Amino acid sequence: MLPTSLTPLHYDIRLHPDLLSGQLCGSVAIDAVATSSFRTITLHAKTIDIQLATVYVDGVVLASIEAHNVHYNEEMETAQLCLPSEVLLPSTCSQLNVQLIISFSGRISDSMYGLYRSKTRNRHGQPAHMLVTQFQAKCARMAFPCWDEPAIKAEFTLTLTVPSEFTALSNMPVTHSVDHGKLKTVYFRRSPRMSTYLLAIVAGELDYIEAISYSGPKTDSGDARQPVPCRIYTPPADIDKVQFSLDTAVRVLEMLANMFNYEYPLPKLDLVAVPELEAGGMENWGLVLFRTVRLFITKQTSLWIRQKAVYVISHELSHQWFGNLVTMAWWDDLWLNEGFATWIGIYITDKLYPEWKRWDHFVIEDRQAALSADSLRSSHPIQVTIKGSADIDQVFDSITYYKGCSLIRMLSAHLGIDIFMAGVRAYLYKHAYSTATTKDLWQSLETASAIDVGRMMHSWTAHVGYPVLTVDDSLDDCQLQLRQNRYLNSGKPTQEEDQTVWWIPLGLVTSDTPAAHEILHQRTGTIEIPQNARWFKLNHRNAGLYRVCYSRTALKRLSLAIRTKELCTVDIVGILNDMVALVTSGYLRTSTMLDMVSSFAAAAESYVVWQILGYFLESLLLTWADHSDQLHLQVRELARSLFAPKAAALGWTHAANEDPLVARLRAIAIPRAAWAGDSAVISHACELFTEFYLNPDIKPFHHDFTASVFEIAVRHGSDINYERIREMMAALGAMACTKSEDLMKQTLEYALSDHVLPQDLNIVIGFMVSSHPHSKYVVWQWFCANYQQVVDRLGECSALLGHVVGSVIGEFANESMAQEIEQWFGSKRTAAFDRTIPQSLEFIRVRNAWYQRDKDDAALWFSKYR
């Protein structure tokens, strides 16, 4: 962190980027205050060359520092200006006014961070570039010298010189522009106080559509809000694809202003579809960026992509308050931004479209991602220590987002949504235009609830991991003996690893009683159940972030309750998710889970249950694939017996006015049946693909099945289907499903070329490693041979590089590969993904241990199957 003797108040930034040459020239005038004496001034600067820095103190020139007297620290990404003498703070005043006027040059990046060029198409459909910024987390320093830390907020005034045909956008509205030939200079209004990572620029040939959101300050009558103009900008050819997203943004912004009882703080809101963007969205204040797939929603868009778009828009717009208006003081509290925005994103989506049952999906995907990552010895606390700049990008992970969201969900359920939101509103009002910590949020919630929230939540945020609750029902028909221990995917923890005692909301529900809100806050405890209860379940609706390990007797009773449909979908999903995890880690045998599969399938009406069943069978296949061809075939046979009848019953056609979740189940059952080897589904999909290829103007299947039809045609059809997909430039994921090693390598080379956006390389790798038992080995060999090209393409500090590494190595399941991977990366610079490697290695060894432990148990069960 930078020295604190100077604090910036305002940046007046003037930038002239040249997209053709990739050069940047600019100047910045920084108004600051000094609260202590200083001899040097240290700012952040990366890939920036300071040409001249003039320092004024109380309006008087103190020094002019030329380029050769600027000292750079590449590791710390700073520039130091050394003054001729120490500036002393007089005893008669508390601060001095300091101004820095700095002229500098730099470079426009071709990676997706800093000030960069994104490929696009101009108004005539020709290849072109647009100018984009991605400053989060620490890349504003690549565009201008600054104090690039979230707590050091300031106001910003921007002036930008761009080609005259460009639309120029920033956080604030344009005040005026001046044309001069082929260029124009655009002047923007002064911003409110904000962090450097939220400053944003977009410039290019863009069109927009506009609507009004009534989310501004309340009118004089107090019963309505003032209008805020909302626009979505896209490349010109795509403007007809974003009406749904604009309508969504308007509704979401109004909901948020009313939920927080705090007006949207800026005079306008722009959303921009960016072809090349590292993340799905970026919440820059007043200028929110999205990948095109998150905003381009048409009648042909699948339900799943539509749902994702609503969630991502809600997530990013919630940041306008929670993250932008109030910002975490340092990156160790990033979960305050991202965990809360994830929760709000799902909450808003569920309110707008209750028929989607978005919280059901949260339990199988988002919550499960948190539980999976946090079950590793290599996990980290949600409030994580940041040791260096490379650590910052790596904490944008499932712990921060999804464990953070899960804790907010658990806490809001315990306090009640009204009390919880009252505390959130107080937090926003108290810390507006400033920064806050986890402790600050707890204090506001404590005031609203009269509950010691900080004490209750400390173990969840300050310590790594989460508990498994073991239930002993053998001693007394009316009493359950409970014990909590840290859950580890690799098995039971050591005594040193098992020191934390969590505050656990038990959420006990039985056949005879509704959910009871009792708490376990000690290592062990007891809880009463009715004497005649036919079944019991803990963690009602999976509100708590923990797993439950039941006895075989309790599981049999729950199995009957599932068959008789006495449990809600979320509770069924909780039992199923926990069983899959407990089998993997050795708390339960694989045969116990296999015994329950038919009960889950028989009663499952929701796609979420079928999705987990498919995941379990795929995990079983992945783990056993390298060891037993026989079991490989038996797992597929079991999967086929479940998914083929379901796919046949649902068919390929969506009925009019059908429940959207039935459509989602159909879109899951059909590709799973093909994965399991169902010849009827495979042959029909291949026929549909051929029909579509020969007559692309008439699509013979619903758009929900486009990806599945293409993938099945490539995975199970002839190589000609691969060539047809490539000719159509239709689907990278489908191309990755080929079973030909030569075509796999061709696909990987293509994905690494300029024909494919860098952000899409991981799509190809992610599909390929799981498509066939041998494909992950092909990908690994290719990755090793082309590692430097991958690094050059993605950028050594890019979060995308860590995602790609995780995808490449994450699917193996034997110790020999773990050792090979460990040895290979031992000679590489891995600072940007040094969390990813140990986590992936741990997953590999967990799978290997699962196989070694249960290979005979699984073989015995399958020998009796059918």
Secondary structure, DSSP 8 states (H G I E B T S, - for coil): ---SSEEEEEEEEEEEEETTTTEEEEEEEEEEEESS-EEEEEEE-SSEEEEEEEEEETTEEEEEEEGGGEEEETTTTEEEEEEEEEE---TT-S-EEEEEEEEEEEE-BSSSSEEEEEEEE-TTS-EEEEEEEE-TTTTGGGTS-B--STT--BEEEEEEEEETT-EEEESS-EEEEEEETTEEEEEE----SB-GGG--EEEES-EEEEEEE--SSB-TTSSSB--EEEEEEE-GGGGGG-HHHHHHHHHHHHHHHHHHTS--SSS-EEEEEESS-SSSEE--TTEEEEEHHHH---TTS-HHHHHHHHHHHHHHHHTTTBTTTEEESSGGGHHHHHHHHHHHHHHHHHHH-GGG-HHHHHHHTHHHHHHHHTTSTT---SS----SHHHHHHTSSHIIIIIHHHHHHHHHHHH-HHHHHHHHHHHHHHHTTEEE-HHHHHHHHHHHHSS-HHHHHHHHHHSS--EEEEEEEEEETTEEEEEEEE--TTSS--TTT------EE--BEESSS--B--EE-SSEEEEE--TT-S-EESSGGG-SS-EEE--HHHHHHHHHHHHTT-S-HHHHHHHHHHHHHHHHHTSS-HHHHHHHHHHHHHH--SHHHHHHHHHHHHHHHHHHTTT-HHHHHHHHHHHHHHHHHHHHHH-S---TT--HHHHHHHHHHHHHHHHTT-HHHHHHHHHHHHHHHH-TTS--S-GGGHHHHHHHHHHHS-HHHHHHHHHHT--HHHHTT---HHHHHHHHHHHHSTTS-GGGHHHHHHHHHTTSTTHHHHHHHHHHHTHHHHHHHH-TT-HHHHHHHHHHHTT--SHHHHHHHHHHHTTS--GGGTTHHHHHHHHHHHHHHHHHHHHHHHHHHHHH--
